[in-house]
Amino acid sequence: MFTLLTRLAPRELFLQQAPVFLASLVIAELFYKFHSFLLETGAFLGTWFILDGIVSAVWRAFIPRETGGAGT
């Protein structure tokens, strides 16, 4: 978590991670009723991981990356 917060720029953190975090939190709150804090926390983190992977893949597929080269 510390690495996530320190390595991402604030703009990237709010645009990419905050919506995925909130969606995962809502999913966990509505659907995960394991009556165990540890299981629900693990399911929440797993949901966040999977949704972030999906969003990252879509982001890479539709947002062109800057090459940074002068000749391209």
C-alpha positions in Angstrom: 0.0 0.0 0.0 2.9 2.4 0.9 4.4 1.7 -2.5 1.1 2.3 -4.3 0.7 5.7 -2.6 4.3 6.9 -3.0 5.1 5.7 -6.6 1.9 6.9 -8.3 1.4 10.5 -9.2 -1.6 12.1 -7.4 -3.4 12.5 -10.8 -2.8 8.8 -11.6 -3.9 7.8 -8.2 -7.2 9.6 -8.4 -8.0 8.8 -12.0 -7.1 5.1 -12.0 -7.0 3.7 -8.5 -9.7 5.6 -6.7 -12.6 4.5 -8.9 -11.5 0.9 -8.9 -11.0 1.1 -5.1 -14.5 2.5 -4.6 -16.1 -0.1 -6.9 -14.3 -2.9 -5.1 -15.5 -1.5 -1.8 -19.1 -1.3 -2.9 -19.0 -4.8 -4.3 -17.5 -6.1 -1.1 -20.0 -4.3 1.1 -23.0 -5.5 -1.0 -22.1 -9.1 -1.7 -19.4 -10.4 0.7 -21.0 -11.6 3.9 -18.6 -14.2 5.2 -19.0 -13.2 8.9 -15.2 -13.1 9.1 -13.2 -9.9 8.8 -10.2 -11.7 7.4 -12.2 -13.5 4.7 -14.1 -10.3 3.7 -10.9 -8.3 3.6 -9.2 -10.9 1.5 -12.1 -11.0 -0.9 -12.1 -7.2 -1.1 -8.4 -7.1 -1.9 -8.8 -9.8 -4.5 -11.7 -7.9 -6.1 -9.6 -4.8 -6.1 -6.7 -6.7 -7.7 -8.9 -8.2 -10.4 -10.7 -5.0 -11.3 -7.5 -3.1 -11.4 -6.0 -5.7 -13.8 -9.1 -5.3 -16.0 -9.0 -1.5 -16.0 -5.3 -1.5 -16.6 -5.6 -3.8 -19.6 -8.4 -1.7 -21.1 -6.5 1.5 -20.4 -3.4 0.1 -22.2 -5.5 -1.1 -25.1 -7.3 2.2 -25.8 -4.9 4.9 -24.6 -1.9 5.2 -26.9 1.4 5.4 -25.1 3.8 8.2 -25.8 7.0 6.9 -27.4 9.1 9.8 -26.4 11.3 9.5 -29.4 12.1 12.5 -31.5 12.0 10.6 -34.8 8.7 8.8 -34.3 
